[in-house]
Structure formats: structure tokens, C-alpha cells
């Protein structure tokens, strides 16, 4: 005797097959300071059951992140890939920060990131790539803890992405 009619078996089998779907993500954020400077952050990516992948581009145009009169110009790109084993975030770009010293002279600081990769898995983050600050290039894997802290603070604008 057949307990389930064929149509019922077909309907049940549709729910038994695992669903594989990706969700596309797109987000655009614009921050404008009181002087008209802007920070435009655009993110595109995909979320899947097995992991995620995204790219975020941040463009600074005379952006003043705080009240000390410092302006920031440049572009930074963050690429992120994650799966069940690890999350790998890679940064590339150049940002220039300009302020005025006590004598009224402009001071320009330059941060250049070249394939700065942060891999988070297991015990803690692993760094690779290069970080240049005002022309001094350092291997990211050899950054002292204080420099890693300062770098994290410099990249904190990505929290808006």
C-alpha cells in the first residue's frame, strides 16, 4: 500500500534538497564634515552559506575627521574573504593627512598600504604585506604591537562600510 501519493513525495523532496543561495550586498555611505569635505565608502559583495566576499572602496576628499583642522585625501580599498576556516582582509591604497604646525607650515603625513593582509583564524591575526609611513616601509608581519594599534585606528573608518 502506498502511503504517500507521488505529488506529495515530490513536494517533500523539494524541501529535503539543501538550498544554495547567495545574497548580493551593496552599500554606499557618504560622510560630509562641517567644512564640506567628504568620505565616500562603497561596498559590494556576496554572502553565501559557505562564506562571504566583499570589496569596499573609501575615497577621501578634503575630509576633516576631527576638530583639529586636519584634512585627509586619498583612496583605500579593502577586500575581504571569509569561510568556515578564516577571514582574510587585504588593504591597498594611499592616504595623505595634512595639518598645520605651530609655525603655520603645512605638515603632510602619508600612509601607503601595499597588499596588507590580515588573516584571522585560530589563535590570532597574521599580518603580511607592506606598510609605509612617510616613506619608511615596514614589513607588516614585523609591526610592533603599538604600530598595529595605530594602524587599526587609522583604518577605523571602515566601520561605516
URLIN-V648468 format. One record per pair of residues at least 6 apart in sequence whose C-alpha atoms are under 8 Angstrom apart, sorted by the first residue. I is the first residue (numbers start at 1). GAP is how many residues later the second one is. D is the distance in whole Angstrom. If there is no record, write none. Layout:
i=[I & I]
gap=[GAP & GAP]
d=[D & D]
//
This chain:
i=[20 & 20 & 21 & 21 & 22 & 22 & 22 & 22 & 23 & 23 & 23 & 24 & 24 & 24 & 24 & 25 & 25 & 25 & 25 & 25 & 26 & 26 & 26 & 26 & 27 & 27 & 27 & 27 & 28 & 28 & 28 & 28 & 28 & 29 & 29 & 29 & 29 & 29 & 30 & 30 & 30 & 30 & 31 & 31 & 31 & 32 & 32 & 32 & 33 & 33 & 33 & 35 & 36 & 36 & 37 & 37 & 37 & 37 & 37 & 38 & 38 & 38 & 38 & 38 & 39 & 39 & 39 & 39 & 39 & 40 & 40 & 40 & 41 & 41 & 41 & 41 & 41 & 41 & 41 & 42 & 42 & 42 & 42 & 43 & 43 & 43 & 43 & 43 & 44 & 44 & 44 & 45 & 45 & 45 & 45 & 46 & 46 & 46 & 47 & 50 & 50 & 51 & 51 & 51 & 51 & 52 & 52 & 52 & 52 & 53 & 53 & 53 & 53 & 54 & 54 & 54 & 55 & 55 & 55 & 55 & 56 & 56 & 56 & 56 & 57 & 57 & 57 & 57 & 58 & 58 & 58 & 58 & 59 & 59 & 59 & 59 & 60 & 60 & 60 & 60 & 60 & 61 & 61 & 61 & 62 & 62 & 62 & 63 & 63 & 63 & 64 & 64 & 64 & 65 & 65 & 69 & 69 & 70 & 70 & 70 & 70 & 71 & 71 & 71 & 72 & 72 & 72 & 72 & 73 & 73 & 73 & 74 & 74 & 74 & 74 & 75 & 75 & 75 & 76 & 76 & 76 & 76 & 76 & 77 & 77 & 77 & 78 & 78 & 78 & 78 & 79 & 79 & 79 & 80 & 80 & 80 & 80 & 81 & 81 & 81 & 82 & 85 & 86 & 86 & 86 & 86 & 87 & 87 & 87 & 88 & 88 & 88 & 88 & 89 & 89 & 89 & 90 & 90 & 90 & 90 & 91 & 91 & 91 & 91 & 91 & 92 & 92 & 92 & 92 & 92 & 93 & 93 & 93 & 94 & 94 & 94 & 94 & 95 & 95 & 95 & 96 & 96 & 96 & 96 & 97 & 97 & 97 & 98 & 98 & 98 & 98 & 99 & 99 & 99 & 100 & 100 & 101 & 109 & 109 & 110 & 110 & 110 & 110 & 111 & 111 & 111 & 111 & 112 & 112 & 112 & 113 & 113 & 113 & 113 & 114 & 114 & 114 & 115 & 115 & 115 & 116 & 116 & 116 & 116 & 116 & 116 & 117 & 117 & 117 & 117 & 118 & 118 & 118 & 118 & 119 & 119 & 119 & 120 & 126 & 127 & 127 & 128 & 128 & 128 & 129 & 129 & 129 & 130 & 130 & 130 & 130 & 131 & 131 & 131 & 131 & 132]
gap=[28 & 29 & 27 & 28 & 24 & 25 & 26 & 27 & 23 & 24 & 25 & 20 & 21 & 22 & 23 & 18 & 19 & 20 & 21 & 22 & 16 & 17 & 18 & 19 & 15 & 16 & 17 & 134 & 12 & 13 & 14 & 15 & 133 & 11 & 12 & 13 & 131 & 132 & 8 & 9 & 10 & 11 & 7 & 8 & 9 & 6 & 7 & 31 & 30 & 31 & 32 & 29 & 26 & 27 & 23 & 24 & 25 & 26 & 27 & 21 & 22 & 23 & 24 & 25 & 19 & 20 & 21 & 22 & 24 & 18 & 19 & 20 & 15 & 16 & 17 & 18 & 117 & 119 & 120 & 14 & 15 & 16 & 119 & 11 & 12 & 13 & 14 & 118 & 10 & 11 & 12 & 7 & 8 & 9 & 10 & 6 & 7 & 8 & 6 & 33 & 34 & 30 & 31 & 32 & 33 & 28 & 29 & 30 & 31 & 26 & 27 & 28 & 29 & 25 & 26 & 27 & 22 & 23 & 24 & 25 & 21 & 22 & 23 & 105 & 18 & 19 & 20 & 21 & 17 & 18 & 19 & 100 & 14 & 15 & 16 & 17 & 12 & 13 & 14 & 15 & 35 & 11 & 12 & 13 & 9 & 10 & 11 & 8 & 9 & 10 & 6 & 7 & 8 & 6 & 7 & 30 & 31 & 27 & 28 & 29 & 30 & 26 & 27 & 28 & 23 & 24 & 25 & 26 & 22 & 23 & 24 & 19 & 20 & 21 & 22 & 18 & 19 & 20 & 15 & 16 & 17 & 18 & 19 & 14 & 15 & 16 & 11 & 12 & 13 & 14 & 10 & 11 & 12 & 7 & 8 & 9 & 10 & 6 & 7 & 8 & 6 & 36 & 33 & 34 & 35 & 36 & 32 & 33 & 34 & 29 & 30 & 31 & 32 & 28 & 29 & 30 & 25 & 26 & 27 & 28 & 22 & 23 & 24 & 25 & 26 & 20 & 21 & 22 & 23 & 24 & 19 & 20 & 21 & 16 & 17 & 18 & 19 & 15 & 16 & 17 & 12 & 13 & 14 & 15 & 11 & 12 & 13 & 8 & 9 & 10 & 11 & 7 & 8 & 9 & 6 & 7 & 6 & 24 & 25 & 22 & 23 & 24 & 25 & 20 & 21 & 22 & 23 & 19 & 20 & 21 & 16 & 17 & 18 & 19 & 15 & 16 & 17 & 13 & 14 & 15 & 11 & 12 & 13 & 14 & 15 & 24 & 9 & 10 & 11 & 12 & 7 & 8 & 9 & 10 & 6 & 7 & 8 & 6 & 15 & 13 & 14 & 11 & 12 & 13 & 10 & 11 & 12 & 7 & 8 & 9 & 10 & 6 & 7 & 8 & 9 & 6]
d=[8 & 7 & 6 & 7 & 6 & 5 & 5 & 7 & 5 & 5 & 6 & 8 & 6 & 4 & 6 & 8 & 6 & 5 & 6 & 7 & 8 & 5 & 5 & 7 & 6 & 5 & 7 & 7 & 7 & 6 & 4 & 6 & 8 & 6 & 5 & 6 & 7 & 7 & 7 & 6 & 4 & 6 & 6 & 5 & 6 & 5 & 7 & 7 & 7 & 6 & 7 & 8 & 8 & 8 & 8 & 6 & 5 & 4 & 6 & 8 & 6 & 5 & 7 & 5 & 7 & 6 & 5 & 6 & 6 & 6 & 5 & 7 & 7 & 6 & 4 & 7 & 8 & 8 & 6 & 5 & 5 & 7 & 7 & 7 & 6 & 4 & 7 & 6 & 6 & 6 & 7 & 7 & 5 & 4 & 6 & 6 & 5 & 6 & 7 & 6 & 7 & 7 & 5 & 4 & 7 & 8 & 6 & 5 & 7 & 8 & 6 & 4 & 6 & 6 & 5 & 7 & 7 & 6 & 4 & 6 & 6 & 5 & 6 & 7 & 7 & 6 & 5 & 6 & 6 & 5 & 6 & 8 & 7 & 6 & 5 & 7 & 6 & 5 & 5 & 6 & 8 & 7 & 5 & 7 & 5 & 5 & 6 & 5 & 5 & 7 & 6 & 5 & 6 & 7 & 8 & 6 & 8 & 7 & 5 & 5 & 8 & 6 & 5 & 7 & 7 & 6 & 4 & 6 & 6 & 5 & 7 & 8 & 6 & 4 & 6 & 6 & 6 & 6 & 7 & 6 & 4 & 6 & 7 & 6 & 5 & 6 & 7 & 6 & 5 & 7 & 6 & 5 & 7 & 7 & 6 & 4 & 6 & 6 & 5 & 6 & 6 & 6 & 7 & 6 & 5 & 8 & 6 & 5 & 7 & 7 & 6 & 4 & 6 & 6 & 5 & 6 & 6 & 5 & 4 & 6 & 6 & 7 & 6 & 5 & 6 & 8 & 5 & 5 & 5 & 7 & 6 & 5 & 7 & 7 & 6 & 5 & 7 & 6 & 5 & 7 & 7 & 6 & 5 & 6 & 6 & 5 & 6 & 7 & 6 & 4 & 6 & 6 & 5 & 7 & 4 & 6 & 6 & 7 & 6 & 8 & 6 & 5 & 8 & 7 & 6 & 5 & 7 & 6 & 5 & 7 & 8 & 6 & 5 & 6 & 6 & 5 & 7 & 8 & 5 & 7 & 7 & 6 & 4 & 6 & 7 & 7 & 8 & 6 & 5 & 6 & 6 & 6 & 5 & 7 & 5 & 5 & 7 & 7 & 7 & 5 & 5 & 7 & 5 & 5 & 6 & 5 & 7 & 7 & 6 & 5 & 5 & 6 & 5 & 6 & 6 & 6]
//
